[in-house]
Amino acid sequence: MQELRGKVAVVTGGAGGIGRSLVDRFVAEGMRVVVADVEEAALDTTVAELRAGGADVAGVQTDVTSFESVEALADTAYRTYGAVHVLCNNAGVGPPGGLVWDTTPNDWKWTFGVNVFGVAHGIQAFVPRMLEGGDEGIVINTSSPDGPIAPMPQASVYAATKCAVTCLTECLAAQLDADGARVSAAVFYPSGKGLLDTGLWTSDRNRPADLARERPRSTPAMTVAELREKGVPVQPLDELADLVVEGIRDRRFVMVLDIDRHATTLRERAEVFATGANPTRVHELGA
């Protein structure tokens, strides 16, 4: 898909962080964009700012854990613009880290509900309509290197969800290709030169009361401000959005900065795996 002007994009989690960067970049390409987010106030502000700048956008409050909500998003997108060419299943959350046996059932229910079921719901609600429309299109699912490329032991719940997203996307892409579809799939790994200053760090603000953690966390949450004070560099989010647009035009399945470094990591892990050992080492825990 070389020409993006006039095409339609849908971005979940689009009112902030990486999602907002994607929305801004798509608008700069002359695309029409449906911004979906669970936070109504942030969504309203985003849509107002974009429209003030002349963008053709629509905002839809969406809870990706609910198929009905995502189906309503698809209904609005097709009713408003008549087609969807780029679907970014980007909404994500991160629960407290720590030892696996100290996580709680609700940590798993909440995180898988958003990070995995949210992606599945997006595929189920949009892909049949995209295929029926017959236009060239792409589904981009946001994963993370901190799972399928190199799991973060201290973030087991989050890492597990991102492994699932990568596997799901590989299956989807293979099926679309086998079907000869004009719709493709890609997996997006936000990463880069440092930490990502996104709403993921404070995603508890949107955690439903019925999925609240069953017991208090044992350590306080790390903040972006604290990491900045320690000198941790920050990855510009607009560079990630540029990567996605380039990936769409190049029909890449894997969208990640510094792909050679990640490939080296995977090769090294495969060598350890071939010995029958655990590729995720104890020293990665800081032990």
C-alpha positions in Angstrom: 0.0 0.0 0.0 2.1 2.9 -1.3 -0.5 5.6 -1.3 -2.0 6.4 2.0 -3.7 9.7 1.3 -7.4 9.3 1.5 -7.2 5.9 3.0 -8.9 5.1 6.4 -7.0 4.0 9.6 -8.4 2.8 12.9 -6.2 3.0 16.0 -7.2 1.6 19.4 -5.5 3.2 22.4 -5.2 6.2 20.0 -5.7 9.1 22.4 -2.2 8.9 24.0 1.3 7.4 23.8 2.2 5.3 20.8 -1.4 5.3 19.6 -1.5 9.1 19.4 1.8 9.1 17.6 0.4 6.7 15.0 -2.7 8.8 14.7 -0.7 12.0 14.1 1.5 10.3 11.5 -1.5 8.9 9.6 -3.1 12.3 9.6 0.1 13.8 8.3 -0.1 11.3 5.4 -3.5 12.6 4.6 -5.4 9.7 5.9 -8.8 9.7 7.6 -8.6 8.3 11.0 -10.9 6.7 13.6 -9.4 7.2 17.0 -10.6 4.6 19.6 -9.8 4.9 23.3 -11.3 3.8 26.6 -10.7 7.2 28.2 -13.4 9.6 27.1 -11.9 12.8 28.2 -8.5 12.1 26.5 -10.3 11.0 23.4 -12.4 14.1 23.2 -9.3 16.3 23.6 -7.4 14.4 21.0 -10.2 14.6 18.4 -10.7 18.3 19.1 -7.0 19.0 18.6 -6.8 17.1 15.4 -9.9 18.6 13.9 -8.7 22.1 14.9 -5.6 21.3 12.7 -7.9 20.3 9.8 -7.8 16.5 10.2 -10.7 14.3 9.1 -11.1 12.2 12.2 -13.8 10.5 14.3 -13.6 9.5 17.9 -15.2 6.4 19.4 -15.0 5.5 23.0 -14.1 1.8 23.0 -13.4 -0.9 25.5 -11.4 -3.5 23.6 -12.1 -6.2 26.2 -15.7 -6.2 25.0 -16.4 -7.6 21.5 -19.6 -5.7 21.4 -17.7 -2.4 22.0 -15.2 -3.2 19.2 -18.0 -4.3 16.9 -19.6 -0.9 17.6 -16.3 0.7 16.7 -16.3 -1.1 13.4 -19.9 -0.1 12.7 -19.0 3.5 13.2 -15.8 3.3 11.1 -17.7 1.8 8.2 -20.7 4.0 8.6 -18.5 7.1 8.6 -15.9 6.3 6.0 -17.2 3.3 4.1 -13.9 1.3 4.4 -11.0 0.6 6.6 -7.5 0.1 5.1 -5.2 0.1 8.2 -6.3 -1.4 11.5 -3.9 -0.9 14.5 -4.8 -3.1 17.4 -2.6 -1.0 19.7 -4.4 -0.7 23.1 -2.4 -2.2 25.9 -1.9 -2.3 29.7 0.8 -3.5 32.1 0.1 -5.0 35.5 2.6 -4.9 38.4 5.7 -6.9 37.9 7.4 -9.3 40.3 7.5 -13.0 40.9 5.0 -15.2 39.0 3.7 -16.7 42.1 3.0 -13.3 43.6 0.8 -12.3 40.6 -2.9 -12.5 41.1 -5.7 -14.0 39.0 -7.1 -10.5 38.2 -3.6 -9.4 37.0 -3.9 -12.1 34.3 -7.6 -11.5 33.5 -7.2 -7.8 33.1 -4.0 -7.9 31.1 -5.0 -10.7 28.8 -8.4 -9.0 28.4 -6.9 -5.9 26.9 -3.6 -7.0 25.3 -4.8 -10.3 23.8 -8.6 -10.4 23.7 -8.5 -6.8 22.5 -6.4 -7.8 19.5 -8.6 -10.9 18.8 -11.7 -8.7 19.0 -10.3 -6.2 16.5 -9.5 -9.0 14.0 -13.0 -10.6 14.4 -14.8 -7.3 14.0 -12.8 -5.8 11.2 -11.1 -8.4 9.1 -14.3 -10.0 7.6 -15.4 -6.5 6.5 -11.9 -5.6 5.1 -11.9 -8.8 3.1 -15.4 -8.3 1.8 -14.5 -4.7 0.7 -11.8 -6.1 -1.6 -9.3 -3.2 -1.0 -5.7 -3.6 -0.1 -5.3 -3.4 3.7 -3.2 -4.3 6.7 -3.8 -5.3 10.3 -1.0 -4.2 12.6 -0.9 -5.7 16.1 1.2 -4.1 18.8 3.4 -6.6 20.6 6.7 -6.0 22.5 10.3 -7.3 22.4 9.8 -8.0 26.1 8.2 -11.3 25.5 8.5 -13.0 22.1 12.0 -11.7 21.4 13.4 -11.8 25.0 11.0 -12.3 27.9 11.3 -10.0 30.9 11.2 -12.4 33.8 10.1 -9.6 36.2 7.1 -8.8 33.9 5.8 -12.3 33.4 2.1 -11.4 32.8 2.9 -8.6 30.3 5.5 -10.7 28.5 3.1 -13.6 28.2 0.5 -11.4 26.6 2.9 -10.0 24.1 4.1 -13.6 23.2 0.4 -14.4 22.5 0.0 -11.3 20.3 3.0 -12.3 18.2 1.8 -15.9 17.8 -1.7 -14.7 16.9 -0.4 -12.3 14.3 1.9 -15.0 12.7 -1.1 -17.3 12.4 -3.3 -14.5 11.0 -0.7 -13.5 8.4 -0.2 -17.1 7.3 -3.9 -17.6 6.8 -4.4 -14.4 4.9 -1.5 -15.2 2.7 -2.8 -18.7 2.0 -6.2 -17.3 1.1 -4.6 -14.9 -1.4 -6.2 -12.0 0.4 -5.4 -8.4 -0.3 -5.3 -7.8 3.4 -2.1 -8.6 5.2 -1.0 -8.7 8.9 2.1 -7.3 10.6 3.5 -7.3 14.1 4.8 -4.1 15.6 7.4 -4.1 18.4 7.8 -0.7 20.0 11.3 -0.4 21.3 14.4 1.6 20.6 17.0 3.7 22.3 15.4 3.8 25.8 12.2 3.7 27.7 8.9 4.5 26.1 7.1 7.4 27.8 3.5 6.1 27.4 0.4 5.6 29.4 1.4 2.0 30.0 3.2 3.1 33.1 0.0 4.4 34.7 -2.5 2.0 33.1 -3.9 1.1 36.5 -6.0 4.3 36.1 -8.2 2.4 33.7 -8.3 -0.9 35.5 -11.9 -1.9 36.2 -13.0 -2.2 39.8 -14.1 -5.8 39.4 -10.6 -6.7 38.2 -8.8 -4.9 40.9 -5.7 -6.6 42.3 -6.7 -9.0 45.1 -3.9 -7.8 47.4 -1.6 -4.7 47.4 1.5 -4.8 45.4 4.7 -5.4 47.4 6.7 -2.6 45.8 5.7 0.9 44.6 5.3 1.3 40.9 8.3 2.6 39.0 7.6 6.0 37.3 9.0 7.5 34.1 10.1 10.5 36.1 12.3 8.3 38.4 13.8 6.5 35.4 14.6 9.9 33.7 16.3 11.1 36.9 18.5 7.9 36.7 19.6 9.0 33.2 17.6 6.4 31.3 17.2 7.6 27.7 13.8 8.0 26.2 12.8 6.7 22.7 11.0 9.4 20.6 7.6 8.0 19.8 7.4 9.7 16.4 10.2 7.5 15.2 8.1 4.5 16.0 5.2 6.0 14.0 7.6 6.6 11.1 8.6 3.0 11.3 5.1 1.8 11.0 4.3 3.9 7.9 7.5 2.7 6.3 6.5 -0.9 7.2 3.1 -0.4 5.6 4.6 0.8 2.3 7.3 -2.0 2.3 4.7 -4.7 3.3 6.9 -5.8 6.2 5.6 -8.4 8.6 8.0 -7.4 11.4 8.1 -3.7 12.3 10.9 -3.0 14.8 13.7 -0.5 15.1 17.3 -2.0 15.0 16.1 -5.3 13.6 19.6 -6.7 13.3 20.1 -6.4 17.1 16.9 -8.2 17.8 17.8 -10.9 15.2 21.1 -11.5 17.0 19.2 -11.9 20.3 16.9 -14.5 18.8 19.8 -16.4 17.3 21.6 -16.5 20.6 18.4 -17.6 22.3 18.0 -20.4 19.7 21.5 -21.7 20.4 20.7 -22.0 24.1 17.3 -23.6 23.3 19.1 -26.2 21.2 21.0 -27.3 24.2 17.8 -28.0 26.1 18.5 -25.0 28.5 16.3 -22.1 29.3 17.1 -19.1 27.0 15.9 -16.7 29.7 18.8 -16.6 32.1 18.7 -16.1 35.9 21.0 -13.1 35.6 18.3 -11.3 33.6 16.4 -11.2 36.9 19.2 -9.1 38.4 20.3 -12.1 40.6 
